[in-house]
Amino acid sequence: MAVSSINERIKAVRKALNISQRDFCGGIYLSHSFYAKIETGTRNPNERVYELISNKYKVNKDWLITGKGDMFSETPPDPELLQITEIIKELDPVFRDCVIKQIHLMANLHRKSTQQCQKPLRTHQERPGSV
């Protein structure tokens, strides 16, 4: 699908990420009203906006500016993970440390449970001390 204008390409990125205007513009530090004007074509983005979109959402800057190439320069980020990251950044450092520790604990539990599920079951004859 060819997207002709820069404004349409920016909107296409947001739609591809399946996030709202408010979340998208918040991720690149633009006001919602300014961003809405970009999407409607009332305002044109500048180089700073290109850089922010490209860096934050892993968008191919060439595609963003010219429409040539692939939309994303790499696998697009998961919008939910981006939102979680932003929430964690806003927390008081004490709470942030607590959340990070909990995430590490949960990841370790997940790894251990995955390893347990992957171990082959031993038959009665394979058990130590069995005859």
N, C-alpha and C positions, 0 to 999 in steps of 0.2 A: 504494500500500500504506500503510494507516494504521498507525502505530506508537503505541500508547497511552501507555506510561509513558516518563518521562525516561530511565530506565535502558535501556529497549529502543531509544530513539532514539539514545542514545550508542553502543550496540552496533551499530545500523544504520549509523551514520557510519563506524565502524571497518571494518565489513564492506564498505561501499561503496568505501572506500579500499583494500580488500584488503590490510590489514596486520595483523600479530599484535597481541595484547594488549600484549605486552612493548614492541614498537616504538611503539604508539599512546600508551601511558602514559609512555614515556620522552620522547616529543615534547612532552608537557605537564607534565613534571616531577612525576609522581605515582609512588608506589611501585606495583609490580605487584600486591601483595596488596590495597592500598586500591582500585586500579582494578577488580580482579576482583570485589570486593564491590559496587562500583557497578553493574557489568554484571549481576550476579545479583540485584540489588535489596536486598541486605543493608545497603548504605549508600546514602545519597542525596547527590548532588553539591551543592556550594554555589556561590555566585555566582562565586567564583574559578575553579572548574572550568569553568563555562559560558564565562567569558571566555577561558580558555586554549584550550579546544576551538575556540571561535569564531574566535579570532585565528590559531591555528596551522594549523588545517585548513580555514579559510574557510567555516565552517558558519554558516548563518543562525541567529542567536541566538534569534529569535522561534520558528523551527521547533523548535530544540533544547528550549526551555522549554515551548512550547504545542502543538507539532505542526502549527501552521498555516504555510502557505507552502511554499517550496522548501527542501530540505535544505541546499543550498549557496548561499552569498551570491554566489559567483562560481565560475569553473571550479575544481574541487578540485585541490589540489596533487598533483604526481606523487610518490608515496611514495619512489621510488628517488632522486629529486632531493633530497627532504628528508633522506634517510639520508646521501647524499653530503655535503650541507651540514653535517650534524652531525659527520661524520667530519673534514671540513676544519677546522671550528671547534676540534676537539680537538688538532689538530697543533701542534707547536712552530712559532712564527712563521717561522722560516727554511724549514722544510718546506712550510708553508702558502703562502709566497711562490713557492716552486718549483712547487707544484701549480698555482697560479693562472697562472703564466707558461706552463706546459705547456698548460693549457686554452686560453689566448689563442692560442698557436701552432697548436694543433689547429683552433680555430675559423677562424683565418685560412686555413689549408690547405683546410679544407672550403669556405669562401667562394670561394677561387680555383678549386678543382676544379669547383664548381658553375657558376661563371662560364664556365669553359672549355667545359663540356658544353652551355651555352646558346648559345655562339657558333655562327652558321651556318657550315657548311662552304663553303669557296670552291671553285668549279669551276676547271678548268684555264684557261679563258678569263678568269676574274676575277683570276688571280694577276698581280702586277706583273711587267712585262717579257714577258708572254706575248703571242703574236701571235694 
